[in-house]
Amino acid sequence: DHESSSIHVYPEGLLDYLLYVKNKYNDPKIYISENGIDQYDDPESPLPLWEALSDYKRVYYYNKHLSILKTAIDKYDVKVKGYFTWSLLDNFEWNSGLPPRFGHFYVDYSDNFKRYPKLSAEWFKTHLRKPLPFPPSWTPDKK
C-alpha cells in the first residue's frame, strides 16, 4: 500500500495556501477541486475486497483537510464556496492507469465494473450530517 509519489500529505499547507490566496488576491471566493489521496492496488496482486474498502488513510486525509478548511472559514473568514474530492469512483488515471484508486467507490474491473462503497464514502455520508472524529468507531464488513 503506497501513495502516488507526487502526493504529499500536509494538511497545514492547505491553510497556508488559503490564507495566501485570501491576502494576495483581495479575498476571492475559492473553490477547491480534485483534492484527495490514492490507495494503490497492484493488478498483479490485488488487495482483498475488504482491504480495498478499508481506506483509512483516505478518511484520515479528508478528516484533517476538512478540519483545516473549517478553521480557514471560521477563524480567518476565507470564502471557500466549494470543496470537491478527487473522484467519486476509481477510474483511469492518465499518467498511471488503473492501479492508483482515488474513488470513494471501489470499481471491480474484473467483475463487470461492479461498485462497492469504501469506508471513505460511508465516512463522508455520516460526516456531512454530523462531524465525526477519526478513527471512526465502525469499519466495513470484512468479507
RODO-2510 file (C-alpha; in nm, 4 decimals, decimal comma):
residues 143
     n   res          X          Y          Z
     1     d     0,0000     0,0000     0,0000
     2     h     0,1573     0,3264    -0,1082
     3     e     0,0579     0,6610    -0,2449
     4     s     0,1411     0,8355    -0,5678
     5     s     0,4876     0,9818    -0,5407
     6     s     0,3515     1,3220    -0,6460
     7     i     0,1140     1,3471    -0,3485
     8     h     0,2440     1,4660    -0,0138
     9     v     0,0074     1,4847     0,2820
    10     y     0,0443     1,8171     0,4601
    11     p    -0,2965     1,9495     0,5737
    12     e    -0,1465     2,2626     0,7305
    13     g    -0,0276     2,3590     0,3833
    14     l    -0,3914     2,3958     0,2799
    15     l    -0,4411     2,6652     0,5450
    16     d    -0,1194     2,8394     0,4401
    17     y    -0,2319     2,8363     0,0776
    18     l    -0,5858     2,9562     0,1520
    19     l    -0,4530     3,2469     0,3583
    20     y    -0,2031     3,3320     0,0839
    21     v    -0,4801     3,3405    -0,1798
    22     k    -0,7076     3,5449     0,0503
    23     n    -0,4392     3,8074     0,1114
    24     k    -0,2731     3,8135    -0,2307
    25     y    -0,5914     3,8222    -0,4421
    26     n    -0,8220     4,0521    -0,2433
    27     d    -1,0236     3,7857    -0,0569
    28     p    -1,1786     3,5964    -0,3516
    29     k    -1,4353     3,3173    -0,3459
    30     i    -1,2439     2,9880    -0,3527
    31     y    -1,3429     2,6501    -0,4939
    32     i    -1,1216     2,3518    -0,4184
    33     s    -1,1344     2,0713    -0,6717
    34     e    -0,9715     1,7312    -0,7142
    35     n    -0,8478     1,7125    -0,3563
    36     g    -0,7580     1,3676    -0,2307
    37     i    -0,5185     1,0803    -0,1954
    38     d    -0,4968     0,7440    -0,3645
    39     q    -0,4790     0,3863    -0,2477
    40     y    -0,2502     0,1725    -0,4641
    41     d    -0,3859    -0,1623    -0,5835
    42     d    -0,1346    -0,3727    -0,7770
    43     p    -0,3104    -0,5530    -1,0662
    44     e    -0,0637    -0,8436    -1,0331
    45     s    -0,1551    -0,8942    -0,6670
    46     p    -0,4824    -0,7105    -0,5940
    47     l    -0,5918    -0,6324    -0,2411
    48     p    -0,8700    -0,8459    -0,0908
    49     l    -1,2011    -0,6621    -0,1282
    50     w    -1,2397    -0,5894     0,2452
    51     e    -0,8925    -0,4310     0,2488
    52     a    -0,9587    -0,2263    -0,0644
    53     l    -1,2744    -0,0948     0,1021
    54     s    -1,0893    -0,0058     0,4230
    55     d    -0,9344     0,3204     0,3048
    56     y    -0,8468     0,4557     0,6493
    57     k    -0,5645     0,6666     0,5111
    58     r    -0,8121     0,8488     0,2873
    59     v    -1,0548     0,9031     0,5776
    60     y    -0,7683     1,0429     0,7852
    61     y    -0,6681     1,2678     0,4948
    62     y    -1,0179     1,4115     0,4487
    63     n    -1,0788     1,4452     0,8220
    64     k    -0,7587     1,6502     0,8634
    65     h    -0,8080     1,8604     0,5494
    66     l    -1,1730     1,9380     0,6216
    67     s    -1,0816     2,0357     0,9788
    68     i    -0,8231     2,2788     0,8386
    69     l    -1,0790     2,4051     0,5893
    70     k    -1,3272     2,4711     0,8707
    71     t    -1,0593     2,6636     1,0596
    72     a    -0,9889     2,8750     0,7499
    73     i    -1,3573     2,9586     0,7130
    74     d    -1,4447     3,0092     1,0808
    75     k    -1,1284     3,1708     1,2175
    76     y    -0,9918     3,3580     0,9143
    77     d    -1,3127     3,4191     0,7169
    78     v    -1,1738     3,2607     0,3996
    79     k    -1,4511     3,2471     0,1391
    80     v    -1,4416     2,8799     0,0454
    81     k    -1,7594     2,8179    -0,1551
    82     g    -1,6965     2,4632    -0,2754
    83     y    -1,4895     2,1556    -0,1972
    84     f    -1,4693     1,8576    -0,4306
    85     t    -1,2843     1,5341    -0,3711
    86     w    -1,0666     1,3734    -0,6348
    87     s    -1,3110     1,1177    -0,7633
    88     l    -1,6409     0,9509    -0,6850
    89     l    -1,5310     0,6237    -0,8490
    90     d    -1,1977     0,4553    -0,9056
    91     n    -1,1023     0,5341    -1,2623
    92     f    -0,8228     0,5507    -1,5184
    93     e    -0,5528     0,7962    -1,4144
    94     w    -0,3822     0,9491    -1,7167
    95     n    -0,0222     0,9001    -1,6074
    96     s    -0,0653     0,5823    -1,4030
    97     g    -0,3505     0,3751    -1,5466
    98     l    -0,5711     0,1746    -1,3094
    99     p    -0,3543     0,0901    -1,0020
   100     p    -0,3938     0,4170    -0,8079
   101     r    -0,7501     0,4260    -0,6776
   102     f    -0,8788     0,7711    -0,5855
   103     g    -1,2508     0,6998    -0,5674
   104     h    -1,4875     0,6691    -0,2763
   105     f    -1,6368     0,3693    -0,4539
   106     y    -1,4264     0,0670    -0,5424
   107     v    -1,4719    -0,0473    -0,9028
   108     d    -1,4133    -0,4175    -0,9604
   109     y    -1,2627    -0,4154    -1,3094
   110     s    -1,2786    -0,7957    -1,3300
   111     d    -1,6497    -0,8278    -1,2372
   112     n    -1,8386    -0,6153    -1,4896
   113     f    -1,7281    -0,2946    -1,3121
   114     k    -1,9312    -0,3716    -1,0007
   115     r    -1,9079    -0,0879    -0,7466
   116     y    -1,8677    -0,1028    -0,3684
   117     p    -1,8693     0,1912    -0,1257
   118     k    -1,5398     0,2329     0,0574
   119     l    -1,5049     0,3446     0,4168
   120     s    -1,4447     0,6988     0,2890
   121     a    -1,7872     0,7008     0,1172
   122     e    -1,9560     0,5943     0,4399
   123     w    -1,7479     0,8454     0,6376
   124     f    -1,8464     1,1314     0,4079
   125     k    -2,2132     1,0347     0,4196
   126     t    -2,2063     1,0413     0,8005
   127     h    -1,9620     1,3328     0,8344
   128     l    -2,1752     1,5621     0,6220
   129     r    -2,4607     1,5105     0,8680
   130     k    -2,2506     1,5454     1,1850
   131     p    -1,8705     1,5751     1,2066
   132     l    -1,7015     1,2625     1,3391
   133     p    -1,3599     1,2198     1,4968
   134     f    -1,1000     0,9904     1,3461
   135     p    -1,0618     0,6995     1,3730
   136     p    -1,4247     0,6068     1,3230
   137     s    -1,5772     0,3574     1,5614
   138     w    -1,7120     0,1486     1,2736
   139     t    -1,5491    -0,0442     0,9915
   140     p    -1,6801    -0,2075     0,6743
   141     d    -1,7693    -0,5747     0,6885
   142     k    -1,4696    -0,7928     0,6106
   143     k    -1,5765    -1,0485     0,3515
***
